[in-house]
Amino acid sequence: MGKERILVHICCAVDAIYFLKRLREDYPNAEIIGFFYDPNIHPYEEYLLRLKESERACQILGIKFIEGDYNLEGWLKKVKGYEHYPEKGARCVLCFDDRLEESVKKAKELSCNAFTTTLLMSPKKSQDQLKKVGENLAKTYGVKFIFKDYRKGGGVQEMNKLVRELQIWRQDYCGCLFALVRQKGEKAFLDLTGFYGRLPGTKEEHIFIRQLKVFAELKGLPTSEEEFQFLGWFPLRGKLEIAKTKEVIPSLIKPFSAPIRGVAKGVVTKKVGNKLYLNKQNVVIELTERLKGYPVESPTLSNPTFVVEKKYEKLLLKNKLSATLEVRVEFAKSRNLIVGDIEKSQKVVLIPADTTFGGEGITLRKAEGIIDQLSEEIKEGKTAVAVLGAQSYSLGWKYLKELHPQVEEKLIVENP
Ligand code: SF4
């Protein structure tokens, strides 16, 4: 008989790291394959985050990792009619069904003798439900289901310890948008809204930082994170248009602009310097040569302000305009990622993680290139890299200086 081969469905890195470690101890001669199949994770950015982190957990343990399809449509069809059920209810059984069935199929395709799931590790999941689903599928597909309760005997505490030690990303909701909205209510908007670029405090910024962390760790470089909170401003939607023709004027919305109630329809009644003032809801239009490169600074006023290129000035002055703007202000989190030993290093290289409100910023590839190029110096302790969160508002830098006052005296190389 050949070597035993076990396919392990992975739901997230938190549950996977300890479960896989224990499974490997129990099956020292088996080949273990991690299979990430989770179309129940919404939105897609959150899916990517958990995917990367799970890949990292497998890499730490030296376990092969494969990704399944992100079959969102198929998953939504499966749970149709069960959207309103609470966690641990009937929707979750359908969700387990879907994920475990895809896993047993993959196990069969890869000639595995057995399959199991890291969901068994989650204190929030019913092991009985999982066991039932797994054993039914085992009968149907002729692949053994391995049931393990690694939670008992202090397993959950051990898992939490390992997660802390390895700084594994810990999500704060199960996965699907239904559970998310039920759990967070109104606040779920930050998780479910896609923002252009990587605005401070958004999941887009977070993913960028996390991807760089995984990249650095896969290169064997030490990393640490320093999280901070701030009052974030999030534009949900807004536009400036010619009222009659509905022609949309390309514009940027100035950070910290106040929202507009309904639609502000009005005409420009005043021009001072480069600013046009509408006679409705304090709307301001700031003229600039080019939108690209428009600097982000914390304004002292919060009039709803659209930044528009000068070439539209005549059009704006001779037409009735219509402006809409919906924004949210919310306490948000961001973080600095430090690669290397910032205390000992002679040089600290700064990389801003977020982008401006025009979406300008460093690409992931470029940031990875900088870390890659400096990796030898980082290993030798001569250089550190600080990836700064919410840097459009200079917050990452302020927090870095607060925690590491000596860093200012070092040679700082700003990201080009
Ligand atoms: S709450 Fe979790 S287990 Fe239940 S359906 Fe949603 S993602 Fe699946």
Residues whose N, C-alpha, C, O or C-beta is under 5 A from the ligand:
A	BS01	SF4	N40 E87 R91 C92 C95 C174 G175 C176 A179
